[in-house]
Amino acid sequence: MLKNIPTILPPELLKILMEMGHGDEIVIADGNFPAASHAQKLVRCDGHNTSPLLDAILQLLPLDTFVKHPIALMAVVSGDKYSPDIWPSYKKVVQKHDPHFTDFEMMERHAFYERTRKAYAIVATSEMARYANLILKKGLVS
């Protein structure tokens, strides 16, 4: 055990966060996301939801300040009338760790999938909310 490390983060994920460099991306994927078929490195966090994992990761991971949007979300598919109620909770979590954060990049579904294939790792969760996927771009520790 270590002090001040969120217990929700498995050792494998801590290792990946340490390995990542400036500009590398990590995906936090909901339970419906095709994580295994898209991942270069896959971390399973079954039984956990995305918001608590986002909160824990952002305690350790700096977001990139050299880009307009260091976090991307999968946009609602055209014609789908669903309004993701998880997004405001994401914004609250992010602003807790980065008061200067303003908004997310919104990506079309297939463009989001393509970008995740290039991500350093994907964290698969049991999140049941729709459109609950995020891409985080790592910044510098200063």
C-alpha positions in Angstrom: 0.0 0.0 0.0 1.0 3.6 -0.6 -0.2 6.8 0.9 -2.3 9.3 -1.1 -2.8 7.0 -4.1 -6.6 6.6 -4.8 -7.5 3.0 -4.1 -9.7 2.8 -7.2 -6.5 2.9 -9.4 -5.1 -0.6 -10.0 -1.3 -1.0 -10.1 -1.3 -1.6 -13.9 -3.0 1.8 -14.4 -0.5 3.6 -12.2 2.3 2.1 -14.2 0.7 3.3 -17.5 0.1 6.8 -16.1 3.8 6.9 -15.2 4.9 5.6 -18.6 2.9 8.2 -20.5 4.7 11.3 -21.8 3.5 14.8 -22.7 0.9 14.5 -25.5 0.1 10.9 -24.9 -3.6 10.1 -24.6 -5.5 7.7 -22.4 -9.2 6.7 -22.9 -11.7 6.1 -20.1 -14.3 3.9 -21.8 -17.8 3.1 -20.8 -19.2 -0.4 -20.6 -20.4 -0.4 -24.2 -17.2 0.8 -25.8 -15.2 -1.8 -27.9 -12.2 -1.3 -25.7 -10.4 -4.7 -26.2 -10.6 -4.4 -30.0 -9.3 -0.8 -30.0 -6.6 -0.9 -27.3 -2.8 -1.0 -27.7 -2.8 -1.4 -23.9 -6.0 -2.3 -22.0 -6.7 -1.9 -18.3 -9.8 -3.5 -17.0 -11.6 -1.6 -14.2 -14.7 -3.7 -14.0 -17.1 -2.7 -11.3 -16.1 0.9 -11.5 -17.8 3.9 -13.2 -16.1 6.6 -15.2 -16.6 9.6 -13.0 -14.7 8.2 -9.9 -11.9 6.9 -12.2 -11.7 10.3 -13.9 -11.4 12.0 -10.5 -8.7 9.6 -9.3 -6.7 9.8 -12.6 -6.8 13.6 -12.5 -5.3 13.6 -9.0 -2.2 12.3 -10.7 -2.3 13.2 -14.4 -1.7 16.8 -15.5 -3.8 17.8 -18.5 -2.1 19.3 -21.6 -2.2 23.1 -21.4 -0.7 23.5 -25.0 -4.0 22.4 -26.7 -7.4 24.1 -26.7 -9.2 20.9 -25.5 -7.2 18.4 -23.4 -10.3 16.2 -23.0 -12.5 14.9 -25.8 -15.9 13.3 -25.6 -17.8 11.2 -28.1 -20.6 13.4 -29.5 -24.2 12.2 -29.6 -24.8 10.5 -32.9 -26.8 12.6 -35.3 -30.5 11.8 -35.0 -30.2 10.4 -31.4 -32.3 12.5 -29.1 -30.4 11.4 -26.0 -28.8 14.1 -23.9 -25.9 12.7 -21.8 -26.5 13.6 -18.2 -23.0 12.4 -17.2 -21.2 15.3 -19.1 -22.0 18.0 -16.5 -20.5 15.7 -13.7 -17.4 15.3 -15.9 -17.0 19.0 -16.2 -17.4 19.4 -12.4 -14.7 16.7 -11.8 -12.3 18.3 -14.3 -12.8 21.8 -12.9 -12.0 20.5 -9.4 -8.6 19.5 -10.6 -8.1 22.3 -13.2 -10.0 25.5 -12.5 -9.0 27.0 -15.9 -10.7 24.2 -17.8 -13.5 25.5 -20.0 -15.0 22.9 -22.3 -14.6 19.5 -24.0 -13.8 18.7 -27.6 -16.7 17.0 -29.1 -15.9 14.2 -31.6 -18.0 12.3 -34.1 -18.3 8.7 -33.1 -16.1 7.1 -35.8 -13.5 9.8 -35.5 -13.5 9.1 -31.7 -13.0 5.4 -32.4 -10.1 6.1 -34.8 -8.4 8.4 -32.3 -8.7 5.7 -29.5 -6.8 3.2 -31.6 -3.8 5.5 -31.4 -4.2 6.2 -27.6 -1.5 4.9 -25.3 -4.1 2.9 -23.3 -7.8 2.4 -22.8 -9.3 1.9 -19.4 -12.4 -0.2 -19.7 -15.1 0.4 -17.0 -18.6 -0.8 -16.2 -20.2 2.6 -16.7 -23.7 2.2 -18.1 -24.3 5.8 -19.0 -24.4 6.4 -22.8 -21.8 8.6 -24.4 -19.6 8.3 -21.3 -16.3 7.9 -23.1 -13.4 10.4 -22.6 -9.9 10.9 -24.1 -7.4 12.7 -21.9 -4.2 14.3 -23.2 -1.4 14.2 -20.7 0.4 17.5 -20.0 3.6 18.6 -18.3 4.3 18.4 -14.6 5.7 21.8 -13.6 
